[in-house]
Amino acid sequence: MYRLLPFLFLLAISPESDKKMENFNSFIMATKESVASIKNGLENFHSAAVPLMKSFSSGKTGQAAGRPPGDEENNSR
């Protein structure tokens, strides 16, 4: 914390530091929201991909594609 004191004093005496800090805060908030959105998207993708891959590995490809079980035989016409 003490390492920030010189930086804080410089901000206190520099002109338009309030405006610069508002811009910096806006940038930080936008970055935080972007990271949260990307993280949420990756978690959603992971939660959807894992059951799909498990069903592919267990041989239930028809059920994974949205078809009812046993429908593979009806599609071999």
MODELLER restraints for C-alpha pairs under 7 A, 6 or more apart:
rsr = mdl.restraints
at = mdl.atoms
rsr.add(forms.Gaussian(group=physical.xy_distance, feature=features.Distance(at['CA:11:A'], at['CA:17:A']), mean=5.70, stdev=0.5))
rsr.add(forms.Gaussian(group=physical.xy_distance, feature=features.Distance(at['CA:52:A'], at['CA:64:A']), mean=6.18, stdev=0.5))
rsr.add(forms.Gaussian(group=physical.xy_distance, feature=features.Distance(at['CA:55:A'], at['CA:61:A']), mean=6.40, stdev=0.5))
rsr.add(forms.Gaussian(group=physical.xy_distance, feature=features.Distance(at['CA:55:A'], at['CA:64:A']), mean=6.20, stdev=0.5))
rsr.add(forms.Gaussian(group=physical.xy_distance, feature=features.Distance(at['CA:62:A'], at['CA:68:A']), mean=6.95, stdev=0.5))
rsr.add(forms.Gaussian(group=physical.xy_distance, feature=features.Distance(at['CA:62:A'], at['CA:69:A']), mean=6.52, stdev=0.5))
rsr.add(forms.Gaussian(group=physical.xy_distance, feature=features.Distance(at['CA:62:A'], at['CA:71:A']), mean=6.96, stdev=0.5))
rsr.add(forms.Gaussian(group=physical.xy_distance, feature=features.Distance(at['CA:62:A'], at['CA:72:A']), mean=6.22, stdev=0.5))
rsr.add(forms.Gaussian(group=physical.xy_distance, feature=features.Distance(at['CA:63:A'], at['CA:69:A']), mean=5.59, stdev=0.5))
